[in-house]
Amino acid sequence: MTNSKFVHVTYIRTTPEKLWRGLTEPEFTRQYWANTHQVSDWKVGSDWKIVIPDGRVGDAGKVIEIDRPRRLVLSWRNEFLPELKDEAPTRVTYEIEQQGDMVKLTLIHESDVPDSKLIDTVSNGWPVILASLKSLLETGESLESTRKWPEGY
């Protein structure tokens, strides 16, 4: 992979506020993101982390920018996969835009590292996680395959 940037756009029948809660509140993330939850006070400069069900930290970083409920930018570093842990931190940007009766969510995950292994890896994970979030917000149920942490990780 030569491009160290992953962009995903989806449209969700919800409000910006509900989508923001879906992205940041532990009771939501547990339902669609493999039973993980995020820990942060969601202020610029604050730490944030994704906690795996067994208590390990999956990913961690800092809150770089926050404009609730329109934009969230995080530094992102993988903490649990040995082949990714030593790579430089990446950036994740969530852009939330009201468009009529729906919300446009644009996710940008990028790295300054050419041919980033992390970006290559997350480009396979983000689409299903965001599809599950969309399902949860629109129907009240996430996708079944995203509800549990995968065995062996």
KOLLUMMI-891659 format. One record per residue (C-alpha): x negated, y, z negated; residue number from 1; residue in three letters. Coordinates in Angstrom, 3 decimals, always signed. Last residue first. Layout:
N
@X->X&Y->Y&Z->Z&tise->NUM&vexlo->ALA
...
***
This chain:
153
@X->+6.402&Y->-11.414&Z->-20.025&tise->153&vexlo->TYR
@X->+6.982&Y->-15.164&Z->-19.873&tise->152&vexlo->GLY
@X->+10.742&Y->-15.001&Z->-20.070&tise->151&vexlo->GLU
@X->+12.339&Y->-11.948&Z->-18.482&tise->150&vexlo->PRO
@X->+13.819&Y->-9.402&Z->-20.913&tise->149&vexlo->TRP
@X->+17.566&Y->-9.708&Z->-20.778&tise->148&vexlo->LYS
@X->+20.367&Y->-7.538&Z->-19.325&tise->147&vexlo->ARG
@X->+18.937&Y->-6.929&Z->-15.854&tise->146&vexlo->THR
@X->+20.140&Y->-10.156&Z->-14.188&tise->145&vexlo->SER
@X->+23.702&Y->-9.552&Z->-15.412&tise->144&vexlo->GLU
@X->+24.104&Y->-6.286&Z->-13.540&tise->143&vexlo->LEU
@X->+25.434&Y->-3.680&Z->-15.944&tise->142&vexlo->SER
@X->+29.064&Y->-3.435&Z->-16.975&tise->141&vexlo->GLU
@X->+31.202&Y->-0.369&Z->-17.769&tise->140&vexlo->GLY
@X->+32.280&Y->-0.049&Z->-14.139&tise->139&vexlo->THR
@X->+30.774&Y->+3.200&Z->-12.849&tise->138&vexlo->GLU
@X->+28.158&Y->+3.945&Z->-15.506&tise->137&vexlo->LEU
@X->+27.094&Y->+0.320&Z->-15.919&tise->136&vexlo->LEU
@X->+27.017&Y->-0.326&Z->-12.164&tise->135&vexlo->SER
@X->+24.870&Y->+2.753&Z->-11.559&tise->134&vexlo->LYS
@X->+22.500&Y->+1.714&Z->-14.365&tise->133&vexlo->LEU
@X->+22.280&Y->-1.772&Z->-12.805&tise->132&vexlo->SER
@X->+21.505&Y->-0.304&Z->-9.389&tise->131&vexlo->ALA
@X->+18.858&Y->+1.889&Z->-11.051&tise->130&vexlo->LEU
@X->+17.187&Y->-1.136&Z->-12.638&tise->129&vexlo->ILE
@X->+17.426&Y->-3.108&Z->-9.372&tise->128&vexlo->VAL
@X->+15.852&Y->-0.332&Z->-7.296&tise->127&vexlo->PRO
@X->+13.183&Y->+0.504&Z->-9.915&tise->126&vexlo->TRP
@X->+11.605&Y->-2.940&Z->-10.155&tise->125&vexlo->GLY
@X->+10.086&Y->-3.567&Z->-6.715&tise->124&vexlo->ASN
@X->+8.696&Y->-0.040&Z->-6.374&tise->123&vexlo->SER
@X->+7.442&Y->-0.491&Z->-9.938&tise->122&vexlo->VAL
@X->+4.763&Y->-2.968&Z->-8.825&tise->121&vexlo->THR
@X->+3.418&Y->-0.966&Z->-5.862&tise->120&vexlo->ASP
@X->+3.390&Y->+2.168&Z->-7.984&tise->119&vexlo->ILE
@X->+1.430&Y->+0.321&Z->-10.670&tise->118&vexlo->LEU
@X->-1.023&Y->-1.178&Z->-8.186&tise->117&vexlo->LYS
@X->-1.849&Y->+2.340&Z->-6.971&tise->116&vexlo->SER
@X->-3.206&Y->+2.352&Z->-3.408&tise->115&vexlo->ASP
@X->-4.779&Y->+5.784&Z->-3.931&tise->114&vexlo->PRO
@X->-4.632&Y->+6.863&Z->-7.587&tise->113&vexlo->VAL
@X->-2.986&Y->+10.272&Z->-8.020&tise->112&vexlo->ASP
@X->+0.203&Y->+8.400&Z->-8.861&tise->111&vexlo->SER
@X->+3.875&Y->+8.807&Z->-8.163&tise->110&vexlo->GLU
@X->+7.322&Y->+7.681&Z->-9.318&tise->109&vexlo->HIS
@X->+10.101&Y->+9.849&Z->-7.865&tise->108&vexlo->ILE
@X->+13.687&Y->+9.103&Z->-8.857&tise->107&vexlo->LEU
@X->+16.482&Y->+11.036&Z->-7.185&tise->106&vexlo->THR
@X->+19.914&Y->+10.734&Z->-8.754&tise->105&vexlo->LEU
@X->+22.798&Y->+12.333&Z->-6.869&tise->104&vexlo->LYS
@X->+25.866&Y->+12.690&Z->-9.054&tise->103&vexlo->VAL
@X->+29.412&Y->+12.118&Z->-7.921&tise->102&vexlo->MET
@X->+32.803&Y->+13.833&Z->-7.753&tise->101&vexlo->ASP
@X->+31.419&Y->+16.804&Z->-5.831&tise->100&vexlo->GLY
@X->+27.641&Y->+16.617&Z->-5.737&tise->99&vexlo->GLN
@X->+26.137&Y->+17.165&Z->-9.197&tise->98&vexlo->GLN
@X->+22.357&Y->+16.908&Z->-9.035&tise->97&vexlo->GLU
@X->+20.029&Y->+14.885&Z->-11.287&tise->96&vexlo->ILE
@X->+16.287&Y->+14.755&Z->-10.594&tise->95&vexlo->GLU
@X->+14.308&Y->+12.111&Z->-12.503&tise->94&vexlo->TYR
@X->+10.567&Y->+12.492&Z->-12.150&tise->93&vexlo->THR
@X->+8.114&Y->+9.765&Z->-13.113&tise->92&vexlo->VAL
@X->+4.418&Y->+10.502&Z->-13.206&tise->91&vexlo->ARG
@X->+1.487&Y->+8.055&Z->-13.272&tise->90&vexlo->THR
@X->-1.184&Y->+7.442&Z->-15.902&tise->89&vexlo->PRO
@X->-4.554&Y->+6.121&Z->-14.732&tise->88&vexlo->ALA
@X->-4.855&Y->+2.355&Z->-14.257&tise->87&vexlo->GLU
@X->-6.356&Y->+0.347&Z->-17.119&tise->86&vexlo->ASP
@X->-3.048&Y->-1.181&Z->-18.226&tise->85&vexlo->LYS
@X->-2.029&Y->-2.384&Z->-14.779&tise->84&vexlo->LEU
@X->-3.798&Y->-5.764&Z->-14.428&tise->83&vexlo->GLU
@X->-3.481&Y->-6.381&Z->-18.180&tise->82&vexlo->PRO
@X->+0.313&Y->-5.975&Z->-18.135&tise->81&vexlo->LEU
@X->+1.563&Y->-4.620&Z->-21.468&tise->80&vexlo->PHE
@X->+0.849&Y->-0.898&Z->-21.741&tise->79&vexlo->GLU
@X->+1.868&Y->+0.575&Z->-18.388&tise->78&vexlo->ASN
@X->+1.320&Y->+4.314&Z->-18.326&tise->77&vexlo->ARG
@X->+3.883&Y->+6.941&Z->-17.445&tise->76&vexlo->TRP
@X->+3.747&Y->+10.732&Z->-17.686&tise->75&vexlo->SER
@X->+7.323&Y->+11.899&Z->-17.788&tise->74&vexlo->LEU
@X->+9.394&Y->+14.447&Z->-15.873&tise->73&vexlo->VAL
@X->+13.093&Y->+14.983&Z->-16.618&tise->72&vexlo->LEU
@X->+15.441&Y->+17.139&Z->-14.578&tise->71&vexlo->ARG
@X->+19.095&Y->+18.141&Z->-14.498&tise->70&vexlo->ARG
@X->+20.763&Y->+17.271&Z->-17.818&tise->69&vexlo->PRO
@X->+18.720&Y->+18.610&Z->-19.697&tise->68&vexlo->ARG
@X->+15.781&Y->+20.481&Z->-18.203&tise->67&vexlo->ASP
@X->+12.741&Y->+18.589&Z->-19.483&tise->66&vexlo->ILE
@X->+9.149&Y->+18.664&Z->-18.336&tise->65&vexlo->GLU
@X->+6.002&Y->+16.750&Z->-19.250&tise->64&vexlo->ILE
@X->+7.410&Y->+14.301&Z->-21.809&tise->63&vexlo->VAL
@X->+4.435&Y->+12.126&Z->-22.651&tise->62&vexlo->LYS
@X->+3.449&Y->+8.534&Z->-22.010&tise->61&vexlo->GLY
@X->+4.329&Y->+4.945&Z->-22.736&tise->60&vexlo->ALA
@X->+5.220&Y->+1.668&Z->-21.057&tise->59&vexlo->ASP
@X->+5.977&Y->-1.791&Z->-22.397&tise->58&vexlo->GLY
@X->+5.318&Y->-1.249&Z->-26.089&tise->57&vexlo->VAL
@X->+5.661&Y->-4.524&Z->-27.946&tise->56&vexlo->ARG
@X->+8.529&Y->-4.975&Z->-30.418&tise->55&vexlo->GLY
@X->+9.857&Y->-8.362&Z->-29.215&tise->54&vexlo->ASP
@X->+12.731&Y->-6.609&Z->-27.373&tise->53&vexlo->PRO
@X->+10.290&Y->-4.451&Z->-25.340&tise->52&vexlo->ILE
@X->+9.958&Y->-0.830&Z->-26.476&tise->51&vexlo->VAL
@X->+9.724&Y->+1.849&Z->-23.806&tise->50&vexlo->ILE
@X->+7.718&Y->+4.797&Z->-25.027&tise->49&vexlo->LYS
@X->+7.873&Y->+8.561&Z->-25.328&tise->48&vexlo->TRP
@X->+5.451&Y->+11.038&Z->-26.848&tise->47&vexlo->ASP
@X->+6.411&Y->+14.668&Z->-27.108&tise->46&vexlo->SER
@X->+4.773&Y->+17.454&Z->-25.082&tise->45&vexlo->GLY
@X->+8.079&Y->+18.879&Z->-23.850&tise->44&vexlo->VAL
@X->+10.882&Y->+17.629&Z->-26.099&tise->43&vexlo->LYS
@X->+12.800&Y->+14.371&Z->-25.694&tise->42&vexlo->TRP
@X->+12.615&Y->+13.173&Z->-29.321&tise->41&vexlo->ASP
@X->+11.286&Y->+9.923&Z->-27.954&tise->40&vexlo->SER
@X->+11.836&Y->+6.169&Z->-28.162&tise->39&vexlo->VAL
@X->+13.116&Y->+4.257&Z->-25.166&tise->38&vexlo->GLN
@X->+14.923&Y->+0.941&Z->-25.343&tise->37&vexlo->HIS
@X->+14.462&Y->-2.476&Z->-23.829&tise->36&vexlo->THR
@X->+17.222&Y->-5.084&Z->-23.436&tise->35&vexlo->ASN
@X->+16.183&Y->-5.800&Z->-19.847&tise->34&vexlo->ALA
@X->+16.978&Y->-2.271&Z->-18.629&tise->33&vexlo->TRP
@X->+20.755&Y->-2.312&Z->-18.091&tise->32&vexlo->TYR
@X->+22.385&Y->-2.673&Z->-21.515&tise->31&vexlo->GLN
@X->+19.362&Y->-1.805&Z->-23.681&tise->30&vexlo->ARG
@X->+19.027&Y->+1.461&Z->-21.776&tise->29&vexlo->THR
@X->+22.478&Y->+2.611&Z->-22.865&tise->28&vexlo->PHE
@X->+22.234&Y->+2.085&Z->-26.624&tise->27&vexlo->GLU
@X->+18.690&Y->+3.492&Z->-26.490&tise->26&vexlo->PRO
@X->+19.692&Y->+6.901&Z->-25.076&tise->25&vexlo->GLU
@X->+17.514&Y->+8.445&Z->-22.355&tise->24&vexlo->THR
@X->+18.542&Y->+7.418&Z->-18.837&tise->23&vexlo->LEU
@X->+22.165&Y->+6.550&Z->-19.535&tise->22&vexlo->GLY
@X->+22.542&Y->+9.688&Z->-21.656&tise->21&vexlo->ARG
@X->+21.311&Y->+11.767&Z->-18.718&tise->20&vexlo->TRP
@X->+23.738&Y->+9.920&Z->-16.428&tise->19&vexlo->LEU
@X->+26.597&Y->+10.748&Z->-18.785&tise->18&vexlo->LYS
@X->+25.608&Y->+14.427&Z->-18.842&tise->17&vexlo->GLU
@X->+25.162&Y->+14.649&Z->-15.064&tise->16&vexlo->PRO
@X->+28.679&Y->+13.266&Z->-14.604&tise->15&vexlo->THR
@X->+29.628&Y->+9.914&Z->-13.089&tise->14&vexlo->THR
@X->+30.313&Y->+8.222&Z->-9.758&tise->13&vexlo->ARG
@X->+26.691&Y->+7.525&Z->-8.923&tise->12&vexlo->ILE
@X->+24.708&Y->+8.333&Z->-5.796&tise->11&vexlo->TYR
@X->+21.273&Y->+6.830&Z->-5.320&tise->10&vexlo->THR
@X->+17.879&Y->+8.055&Z->-4.196&tise->9&vexlo->VAL
@X->+14.598&Y->+6.189&Z->-4.653&tise->8&vexlo->HIS
@X->+11.125&Y->+7.602&Z->-4.071&tise->7&vexlo->VAL
@X->+7.869&Y->+5.693&Z->-4.639&tise->6&vexlo->PHE
@X->+4.530&Y->+7.434&Z->-4.290&tise->5&vexlo->LYS
@X->+1.034&Y->+6.024&Z->-4.115&tise->4&vexlo->SER
@X->+1.085&Y->+5.683&Z->-0.325&tise->3&vexlo->ASN
@X->-1.565&Y->+3.322&Z->+1.016&tise->2&vexlo->THR
@X->+0.000&Y->+0.000&Z->+0.000&tise->1&vexlo->MET
***
